[in-house]
Amino acid sequence: MLLPLAAMANQTILVFGDSLSAAYGIPREAGWVNLLEQRLVEEYPGHRVTNASISGETTSGGLSRIKPALTEHKPALVIIELGANDGLRGIPIKESERNLKAMIEACRLARAKVMLIGMRLPPNYGLRYTQEFSAMFPVLAKHYKAGLVPFLLEGVAGNPALIQSDGLHPTAEAQPRLLQNVWPEVQRMLTR
């Protein structure tokens, strides 16, 4: 069941992600999730963001935490930004997909809308694996009629000026671009 904007007023948006959403290596207030909360205050008063992201989190870790988080926060919208660490560890795609499906289904049972944030892997993981990995997110979004941001790091990945010295995590300067990548889909989810 989809809730209209009026019914979602004074509702929580739960961000359930990994280091990319947990503001790894930068001040937490500079992270895209905090910038999202600031934008919501301006444009959708009454909404608040709870960031339940953990650096290093995998889809299996997320699955183990999702039900208690849903019970505690009672979100109207859950933004799932998980899978990158699965891919970097070479976890079988079917296992990651199964975990994401279970998380989406738990959110739906809790009457929360779901938005997936997709990720891509570097080409050194092999063409077949990287293609199947990046295709997993739109396939799941279509199947569950969930929101989708195809690639969180669009316009950031591959730009050394926007990536920390570890070669993986976006800098504080990159965070507004991450919000720009996410915001149109958040807005669409809040108004549909």
C-alpha positions in Angstrom: 0.0 0.0 0.0 1.4 3.4 -1.0 0.9 6.3 1.3 0.1 9.8 -0.1 2.4 12.6 1.0 -0.1 13.8 3.6 -0.2 10.4 5.3 3.6 10.4 5.3 3.9 13.7 7.2 5.9 13.4 10.4 7.3 10.1 9.2 10.8 8.6 9.4 13.0 7.8 6.5 15.4 5.0 7.5 18.7 4.9 5.6 20.1 1.4 5.8 23.5 1.3 4.3 27.3 0.8 4.5 30.3 3.1 4.8 29.1 5.2 1.8 26.1 6.2 3.8 27.8 6.2 7.2 30.1 9.1 6.1 33.3 7.0 6.4 36.4 9.1 6.7 34.6 12.5 6.8 32.6 14.3 9.5 29.2 12.7 9.8 27.5 16.1 9.3 29.1 16.3 5.9 27.7 13.0 4.7 25.0 12.8 2.1 22.5 11.3 4.6 22.8 14.4 6.8 22.5 16.6 3.7 19.3 14.7 2.9 17.9 15.5 6.3 18.7 19.2 5.9 17.0 19.2 2.5 13.9 17.5 3.9 13.6 20.1 6.7 13.5 22.7 3.9 11.2 21.0 1.5 9.2 18.3 3.5 8.9 19.6 7.0 7.9 16.9 9.5 10.0 14.2 7.9 13.1 13.0 9.7 16.0 10.8 8.8 17.4 7.9 10.9 20.8 6.8 9.6 21.3 3.1 10.5 24.3 2.7 8.2 27.4 0.8 9.4 30.8 0.8 7.7 31.6 -2.6 6.3 28.0 -3.8 6.3 27.0 -6.6 3.9 23.6 -7.6 2.8 23.6 -10.5 5.3 24.5 -8.1 8.1 21.7 -5.8 7.0 19.2 -8.7 6.9 20.1 -9.6 10.5 19.4 -6.0 11.6 16.4 -5.0 9.4 13.5 -6.3 11.5 14.6 -4.8 14.8 15.2 -1.5 13.0 11.8 -1.5 11.4 10.2 -2.2 14.8 12.1 0.5 16.5 11.9 3.3 13.9 8.6 2.5 12.1 9.8 4.1 8.9 7.5 5.2 6.1 10.4 4.8 3.6 13.5 2.7 3.8 16.5 3.5 1.7 18.6 0.4 1.2 22.2 1.1 0.2 23.8 -2.3 0.6 25.7 -4.7 -1.6 28.9 -3.0 -2.4 30.8 -4.9 0.3 29.3 -8.1 -0.9 30.6 -7.4 -4.4 34.1 -6.4 -3.2 34.2 -9.7 -1.3 33.1 -11.7 -4.3 30.0 -13.0 -2.5 27.8 -15.0 -5.0 25.2 -12.6 -6.6 22.3 -15.0 -5.7 23.2 -14.8 -2.0 23.2 -11.0 -2.1 20.0 -10.9 -4.1 18.3 -13.3 -1.6 19.3 -11.1 1.3 18.1 -7.9 -0.5 14.8 -9.6 -1.3 14.3 -10.6 2.3 15.0 -7.1 3.4 12.6 -5.6 0.9 9.9 -8.1 1.9 10.4 -7.3 5.6 10.0 -3.6 4.8 6.8 -4.3 2.9 5.4 -6.3 5.8 6.1 -3.3 8.0 4.2 -1.1 5.5 7.3 0.9 4.5 8.1 1.9 1.0 11.5 0.8 -0.3 14.1 2.6 -2.4 17.2 0.7 -3.5 20.5 2.4 -4.2 22.6 0.5 -6.7 26.3 0.1 -7.0 28.8 -0.9 -9.7 32.1 -2.7 -9.2 35.5 -2.1 -10.8 36.2 -4.1 -14.0 38.9 -6.2 -12.3 36.1 -8.4 -10.8 35.4 -9.8 -14.2 32.8 -8.8 -16.9 30.2 -11.5 -16.0 30.3 -10.8 -12.2 30.2 -7.0 -12.5 27.4 -7.1 -15.1 25.3 -9.4 -13.0 26.0 -7.4 -9.8 25.0 -4.1 -11.3 21.9 -5.6 -12.9 20.7 -7.0 -9.6 19.4 -3.7 -8.3 17.1 -2.7 -11.2 15.8 -6.2 -11.5 14.8 -6.2 -7.8 13.4 -2.7 -8.0 11.3 -3.6 -10.9 10.1 -6.9 -9.3 9.1 -5.2 -6.1 8.0 -1.8 -7.7 10.6 -0.2 -5.4 12.3 3.1 -6.0 15.8 3.0 -7.6 18.9 5.1 -7.8 21.0 3.1 -10.4 24.4 4.2 -9.1 25.1 6.2 -6.0 28.6 7.3 -7.2 27.5 8.6 -10.6 29.7 11.6 -11.4 32.0 10.7 -8.4 33.6 7.3 -9.2 36.7 7.7 -11.3 37.3 11.3 -10.2 40.4 11.3 -8.0 39.5 14.8 -6.7 36.3 13.4 -5.2 37.6 10.1 -3.8 39.6 9.7 -0.5 43.1 8.4 -0.6 41.8 4.8 0.0 40.5 4.9 -3.6 37.0 3.8 -2.5 35.2 6.4 -0.4 33.9 9.8 -1.5 35.3 12.9 0.0 33.2 15.5 1.9 33.3 17.6 -1.3 31.6 14.7 -3.2 28.6 14.4 -0.8 26.4 17.1 -2.4 26.8 15.2 -5.7 25.7 11.9 -3.9 22.6 13.8 -2.6 22.0 15.1 -6.1 22.0 11.5 -7.3 19.6 10.4 -4.6 17.2 13.4 -4.2 15.0 13.1 -7.3 14.1 9.5 -6.4 13.5 10.4 -2.7 11.2 13.2 -3.9 9.4 10.9 -6.3 8.8 8.4 -3.5 7.5 11.0 -1.1 5.0 12.5 -3.7 3.7 9.4 -5.5 
